[in-house]
Amino acid sequence: MWLLLFAALSLWAEEDAIERHAAAASAAMQAGDYAAAEKHNRAIVRLAPEVAEAQTNLGLSCFLQKKYEEAVQAFESGLKRKPEMANAWLFLGIARFHLNRPSQAVPALQRYTALRPQDFQGHYFLGLSLLSLESYEESGKSLLVARRIDPRNIDALYHLAQSYLGQARVKSRSRDILRASYEATVKEIAAIDPQSYRIAQLRAGYFEALGEKKKAIDELERLLQSDPKVRGLHYTLGCLYTESRLYDRALDQFQSELRLDAPYPRTYLQLGHVYLALEQPGEALQALQRSLAIDPESAGAVWIDLGRAYNMMDQPSKAAAAFENAIELGERKASVYYQLAMAFRKAGKLEQSREALTMSQKLRDAESRAR
């Protein structure tokens, strides 16, 4: 009888503690003190780890501090227990997107849009994730829904126009229709805000798609004179300079991008390209290793450049391992197998070099037949 009473008292004490932490977490959230809210939400999770809503509240307090990795873990834990929590799917998808994992963001955002089909954020971030994956047509469909829900949202219109540009690059038969849709979307932005920097940004993208790099560069240089603190502008200009082999200018632009609060994630990969072009493999190695840490979606391309960097540093065994990692991640190209063959030969692994060279030739022949 005493043990039962003691257990009951312990349960009541725990409930009282949960209530105190919940009230404190709520007050902290309302005050914008998300770190304090996280502390109290963690205490609730320790006391009641089986409660799905406690995990979701913890995830939200981490999300609002941009602690996306911890937010993802908390949302996933909550959704395992209670998958019908719609908002948890939304924030899980957005957190994965901010961690540069668009392929993982898509299924979470699709779950959310199925549960909340009239919410703008779900369709908008689903469109952005698909755009990052170069699924231009599917991205356009999601962004059209977002535009229907909020027709005056300039960011949604901008990314919709980008999806039309992407589709035009891969659909030559529909190019005129897509161009008309693109131009109509730009006019929508101009009607809402004639001074929007998005208009100049889209003009630059249009010139780039046409292969008119000089016009695209001029457009972005004029735009950046007003110094908008927007991710991607310096990155795009840096890429254009890289393609034009103006490496010092590219370096300046990528470094400017990295000074932003939320730089475009593939900046480190492009920075690695530039350092390799400038024959500075040590600096390239640092940038590429940073890219691996923050941009897992680009890992295959990063490993190729790491292999090139190790080659420059006369470390053929590390170079071969890097090229093998790239191939394992899907970079099964003739050029990658050729670089692998050369690294093996330099490392004295002649049989493996011959095998890689044979595969390179097979892929090259297949590419020729496809063309």
N, C-alpha and C positions, 0 to 999 in steps of 0.2 A: 504494500500500500504506500509506503514512503517513497519507494523507487518510482512508482507511477506518478505520485504527486510531484516529485522532483523533476521528472521528465516533462510534465505539463508546465511547470514553472519555467523550465528552460525554453520550451517552445514559445511561451508568452513573451519571455525576455527577448527571444530572437525576433519575434514579430514586431515588438516595440522598437528594436534597433533598426529593423528594415524600414519601419514607418519614419523614424527620425532621419535616416539616410535619404529616403525618397523625398521627404519634404525639403531637405537641404539641397539635394540634387536639382529639384524643380526650381527652387529659389535661385540657385547658381545659374541655371540655364536662362532664366528670365533676365538675370543681371548681365548675361554675356560672359560670365566667368566659367568657361567651358572646362578649364583645368580642374577647378574645384568640383564641377559636376562629374567629371570623370572619376575623381577620387571617391566620391560618394557612390557612384554607380558600380565601381569596382568592389566596394564594400558590400553592396547588395548582392552582386554576383557571387561573392564568397559565401554569403549567408544562404543564398537561394540559387545555386547554380542551375537548377532544373527549370527555372522560370524563364521562358523565351523572351518575354518583354524586357526583363532585366538585361539580357544580352543585347537586345536592340537599343535600349537606352544608352548602354555603354558604348555601343558602336556609334551612335549619333554624337555623343560628346567627344569621341575621338575624331570623327569625321569633321566636325566643326573646328577642330584644331589642325586640320590637314594631316592628321596622323592616319593616313589611309590604310596602311598595312594592318595596324591594330584594329581599325574600324572593320575591315574585311573579315578578320578572324571572328570578331564579335557578331557581326551580322550573319555569317555562315553558321555559327553556333546556334543563334536564335532561330534561324530558318529551318535547321534540322529538326528542332522541337516543334515548330509551328509554321509550316510553309505558307499558310494563308495570310501572313502579315505583309500586306502589299507594300507599304512604305519601306520596309526592310529590303525588298528586292530592288526598289529604286535606288536607295542609297548604296547598296552593295554594287549595283551596276555602275553608278557614278564614281564610286571609290576605285573600282577596277579600271575604269577609263582614265582616271587621274594617275593611276600607277602604270599607265601605258600598257594595259592589257586589254585592248579592245575586243579580242576574240573571246575573252572570258566575260567581258561586260555585256556582250550581245545577249546571251541566254537569260541573264538576270533581268535585263531591261525588257526583253520579250515577255517574260513572266509578268512583269509589272504592267506593261501596256495591255496585256490580256485581262488583268484584274481592274485596271483603271484606264479604259480606252480614251477617255476624254481629258486626260491630263497632259499638258504641254511638255513638261520636263521629261517624261518617259520617252515620248516620240523624238524629242530634240536630241537627247543623249544617245538614243538608239541610232539616230541618223548620223551623229558625229562618230560613233564607234564604227559603223559600217563604212563611213567615208575614210576613216583611218585604215581600214582593211582593203580599200580600193574596190569595195562592192558598191560601185557608183549608182547603179539602177535601184538596188534595194535601199540605199541611203536616201535617194531622191524620194522614194515612196514614203519613208518615215518622215522626212522633212516637209513633204506636202501636207501630211496630216498635222504636223506641228504648225504649219502656216495657217491651215484652216482654223485651228483652235485659237491662235494668236497671230492674226494677219499683219500686225504692225511690229512684229519682233524682227529687228534688222539682222541680228545674229543668225536667226533661222533662215532668213532670206539669203544672207550671204553664203551660208553653207549649202543651201539649195542650189544657188547659182554655181557653186564649186562642183556639185554633183553633176550638173549639166555639162560642165567643161570636161569632167572625167569621162562621162558617157560618150561625149563627142570624140574623145581620143581613141575609144575602142569600138565605136559604132560608126563606121564611115558612111553607111547607107542612110542613117538617120541624122547625119550631121546638120543639115539645114534646119530640120525641125528642132533639134536640140539647141542650135544657135539662136533660133527665135525665142525659145523658152528662156534661155540664158539672158538675152537682151530684155525680155519682158520683166524678168526678176530684178535686173539692175534698175529698170525704170520704177519698179515698186519701191526699191530702197530710196531712190532719188526723190520720189513723191513724199516719202515720210520724212527724210532728212537730206536735203540737197548737199549738205556739207559733210556727210558721213565719210569717214576715212575708208569705209568698206568699198565705196565706189572706186576710188583710186586703186585699192588693193585688187579688186576684181579686174580692172583694166589691165593691171600688170599681169594677172593670171591669164587673161585672154591673149595678151601679146606673147606670153611664154608658151601657151598652147599652140600658137601659130608659128613658133620657132623664131620670133622676132625678139631676141634676147636684149638687144640694145634698147628698144622701146620699153621693154619690161623693166630694165635696170633704171632708165630715166624716170619712169613712173614711180618706182619705189624710192629712189633717191629724193624726189620732190616731196613725197609723202613723209619720209623720215625727217625732213627739215622741221616739221611741226612736232617731232619727237613724241608720237603716241606710244604709251607704255603698253603695247599689245604684243603678246607672244606670236612668233611666226614671221613677223615682218623682216627683222634682221636675218633670220634663218633663211628666208626665201631669197633675199638679196645676196646672202653669202653663197647659196647654191648657184645662183646665176653667175656670180664672180668666179666660182670654182669651175663651172662649165666653160667660162671664157678664159680660163687659166690665169686669172688675176688673183693669185693666191694670197698676196699680202692684204689686199682689200677684203678678200673672203675671210681671212683670219680676223680682221677687225670686226666684221659683221657678226661672226659667230661668237666672239668674245662679248660683244654688246648684247647679243641675245642671252648669254649666260648670266649677265648682270640683272636681268629681269627677275621678278619674284617667282614667276612660273615659266621658265624658258621652255621652248619647244624641245621635247625629249630627244629627238634625233640629232640635236645640235652636236652632241659629243661624237657621234658617228661621223658627221661631216667634218668636224674638227680633225678627227683622225685622218680622213682622206687628205685634207690640206697638208697636215704635217708630213704625211708620206710623200706627197707631191714635192714638198720642200726638202725631202730627204732628212727629216728629223724624226727617226723612228722612236727615240726615247719619249719624246713629247706625244707622239702618236699612240704609243703603248698606254700612257696614262689616260688619255682621252678615251681610248677604246675600252679600257677596263672599267672606266666610269660608265660608259654606255651600256656595257653588259649588266651592270648593277641596276640601272634605272630604266632600261628599255628592252625588256626581254623579247618583245615582238620582233626586234631587229637583230636578234642574236646570230642568225646565220651569216648575215652580211658583216657583222662585227668580227666573227671568227676568221673570215676571209682576210680582212684587213690586219688582224692580229698576226696571221700567218705571214703576210707581206712584211710587217714590221719586224718579226723575228728573223725573216730572211735577210733583211737589211742589217740586222745586228749580228749576222753570221751565227745564228742558233737554229740550224736546220731541223733538229729533232723536235724542238718546240714549234717550229713552223709547220712541220708535218702533222703534229698533233692538232694544231689549230685548224688546218685544212680538213682533217678527218672530222673534227667537231662540226664544221660548217656543212660537210656532206651529210652527216648524221641528222642535221637539222633541216635537211631538204634542199641544200644548195648543190644538187647533182648536175653540175654543168661541166662541159668539156674543159673550160678554162680553169676551173677549180681542180679537176683531176690532173690537169697538166702541171699546175703549180705544186700539187702534192707529189707528182712524179719527180719534179726537179728537186724538191726538198728531200725526198727519200734518197735520190742519187747523191746529193751533197752530203747526206748523213751516212753514206756508204751502204745503204740498204737497197742493193741493185735489183733483187727479185721483186720487192714491193714496188720499186720504181717502174719496172717493166709492166707490172699488173695495172698500175695507175695510168700509165701511158696508153696501154691498150684500151682501157675504159674511156679515156679522153678521146681517142680516135673513133671509137664506136659512137659516142655521143655526138661528136662533130659530124660524122656521116649522117646520123639521124636528123640532126638540125638542118643539114644541107638538103636532105630529102623533103623535110617539112616545108622549107622555103620554096 
